[in-house]
Amino acid sequence: MRPVIPIISLATALVLVVFEQGAAQTVDERLWVTDGAVLAAVVSGGTIYIGGSFGHVGPVTGGGVPFDAASGAPPASFPKVTGMVLAVAPDGSGGWYIGGGFTHVGGVPRSNLAHLASDLSVSSWNPNADSWISVLAVSGSTVYAGGAFSSIGGEARNSIAALDARAGTATAWDPNASGGVPFPYVTALAVSGSTVYAGGEFTSIGGEPRNYIAALDATTGTATAWNPNANESVSDLTVGGPIVYATGYFTNIGGEPRNRIAALDATT
């Protein structure tokens, strides 16, 4: 079946041009925002009166906000994220790696992945992922990333990658997740010694058939013999000693019926 190609009239084209010109105007980020729809607005003097289906009005914070661990208060200023933050991992030096679906951090162009130094400045670290990042894990000088990307750190990598913590370039480690509906993605990572546990929406990873969960060699990227064979996607993983805890949408994992949460032997 041939695709339908719409024919745009000259009048429509002119309307589109006018719209694009309007959309190019600079947004004033000092204006406060609401947590719901604004259905009416009136300006009187220096005051804007608004009404709608909202319950809170406050300043623009962006997609991620740091908080003081003791007081719970945000700092007076911090780099605003244009988009959403889905993953945060400490760098071990007081700073943070952040991932998600965003285009800028603190006004600096960053595609879905960035590093904030201990003073909350945006560092030069820039792996430039071509799609969203859902999970990050740091081990020594390596930053492991999972998501829905196909390119990161200057290399082709499908949904999972290892990045140099200083340079931001992709290492040779390449488990190459594939399968999954509607596309492969990795939403869970946990590092334990020489093993990287991965979960998400995939049916093959590390060169082996693996349904939604796998253990990968931290050096080679190949899948180990560990194979719990979940029947649906895994959304989070945590390692506690000899146990791997998994959550997700599965109802069977490790050869047993388990609804959404399970404890798996890290060896067997």
N, C-alpha and C positions, 0 to 999 in steps of 0.2 A: 504494500500500500504506500502510495507516494505521500510525502508530507504536504500539508496544506501551507502554502506560502501566502501570507496576507499582503494585499496591495494597499499601500498607504497613499492617500490622496495628498495633494499639495497643501490643502487646508489643514489636514491632520499633521503634516510635517511641520507646518508653521507653528501649530499649537505645541508640538513636541519641543521645538527650538525655544519657544518662550518659556516653557516649563523648565528646561535645563538651565536657562539663564537665571530663573528664580531660585532654583535649587542650589546655585553656586554661592549664595549669600552666606556670610560668616555667621555662625551661631554664637550667641552670647552665653558663655558657660557660667556667667555669674547669676543668671536667672535661675531661681529655685524651681524644682520639679515636683511632681506628684506621684503617688503610687497607684493611680487609677486614671480613668478618662476625665478630661476636662471638657465639659459640654457647653460652657458659656464663659465669656471673658469681656470685661468692660474696663476701659482706661479712664480714670478721672484724675486730672492733675498728674502727680507723680506716683499714683497708686494703681495697681492692676487688681481688679476684683474678679475672682474666678469661682465657678461652681461646677460640680460634676460628681462622679462616683469614686471619690478618693477619700482616704482616711488619714493621709499624712502629706505634709509639704515640707521639703527640706532642700539643702544645697546639693548640687551635682557632685557625686563622689566617683563616678566611673564604675567599672566592672569589678574592682577589687579594692578592699580597704584594709590596711594594717591596723592592729589594735595593740595597745600596751598590755603585756601579759599580766601585769599587776592590777592596773586600774580599769582595764577594759575600754579606755578612751582612745580614739584615733589621734594621730599626731596632728599638729596645726596645719601641716601641708605634706602632701605626698604625691607621687606621679599618678595621674589619673589614667585609667585603662579605658581605651575606646573599644568597647566590646565586653565579652564575658570572660571571667577567670574560672577555669574548671579544675586546675591542679596547682598546688604549691608545694615546694620542697626546699628545705634549708640548704644553703651551700656550705655549712660548717664554719663559716667565718662571719656570721652575723647578717649575711645577706640571704637572698631568696631567688630561686628559679620559679617562674610562673608560666603556666600554659593555659590555653583555652582557645577561644575564637575571637581574636582582636587584631586591630590594625596599627594601633599606636599605644605607646606607654609614655606618659609624661611628655607628650607631643613629639616623641621620637618614633619614626616608623619601625614597627616590629610586627612580623607576621606570625601570630599565634604562639610565640615563645619568646621569653625575655629573661634577663637577669637583673635584679636590683641589688646594688651593693649595700653594705651595712648602713650607709648614710641615706639610703633610699634613692640614690641616683641611679639612672639607667646606664648600665655598663655597655661596652662595645660588643659583648657576646650576642651573636645574632645568627642562629641556625636557619632562620627563614623557612619555616615549615609551610607547605602549600595548602594545608587544611588543618582542622582543629586538633588540639592536643587535649586528651582527657585524663592522662595520668603521668606523673613524673616520679622517679626514684633515683637517689644519688648514692653512689658507692665509690668512695675514694675520688679519683680524678675522672670518673665517668658519670654522665647524666643519662639515664635510661628514659626514653619517652615512648608513650603509646597514644594512639589516636586513630585518625582516619586519613592520614597524609600518604602521599606517594613520593614526596621529595622532601628532604630535610638535611641540613648540614652540608649542602652541596652535592648530595648523592641521591640516587633513587633508592627509596626504602619504603616498603609497604607496611604501614600501620605500626611498626615497632623499630626502634633504632637506639644505638648507643652513641653519645656525643661526647667529644672532648670538653671537659668542664672549663678549660681555659680558652681554647680556640673556637669552640662551637661547631667544629667540623665533625662529620660522621666518621666513626671508626669502621674497621672492616667487618665488625659484628653485624650480621644480617640474617635474622631468622625468617624474614619474608612471609608474613602472615597472608593467607589467602582463603577463599571461600567465604561463608557468611552471607546473611541476607539482611538488607539489600546489597551490602558490600562489607568487606572485612574491616574490623576495627578492634583495637585493643583498649580496654577500659581499666585493667587492673595489672599492677606490677608489684612484685615483692622480691627483694634481693636477700639471699641467705648464703653466705660463704661463696662458693663457686657456682651457685645456681641462681638463675633468674626465673621466677614463676610468673606466668602471664595468663591473663584471662580476658575474655571478650566475646566477640562474634567472629569466629573463624573455624575452619574445618581442617586446616593444614598450617603447620608452623615448624620452623626448624628442620625442614626437609622431611617431615613425617606427618601422617594423618593424625590430627589431634582435634577432638571436638570441644571447643570453647575454653579449654584449660590445658596448660602444658608446663613442663619444667625444661629450661634451656641451659645449656652449658654457657657460663659467663665468658668463656674464652673463645669458643668456636661458634656459638649461636645455634648449634644443632640440638634437637630435642633429645632428652634422656629417655630411658625406658619408662619413667613415671607417667602414668596415663589414667587418670580418674574417669575420663570419658563421660563428661556431663551431657545431659540431653537437651540443655538449653544454655543460653549465654551466662557467663560469669561476670559480675560487675565489680567485685572487690576481693582482694586477697591480703591476708596478714599471716606472717610466720611467727609462731611462738614455740621455740625449742624444736621438738620433733613433730610438731603439728602444723599443718597448713589449714587455716580457716578460710572458707570461701562463702561468698554470698552472691545471689543472682536470681535468675528466673528459672532455674532448673528444678526438676522434681525427682531426678535420679542422678547420682554421682558416686563414684567410687564403688560401683556395683551394688548400691543400696538406695532405697527410696529416701530421699531427703528433700523437704520443701524449702527452697530458697536459702538455706543456710546449712553448712556441714563442716565437720572437722575431718581432715584427711591425714593419714600417716605420711610423713614427708619422705619415707623410704619406699614403702610399698604402694 
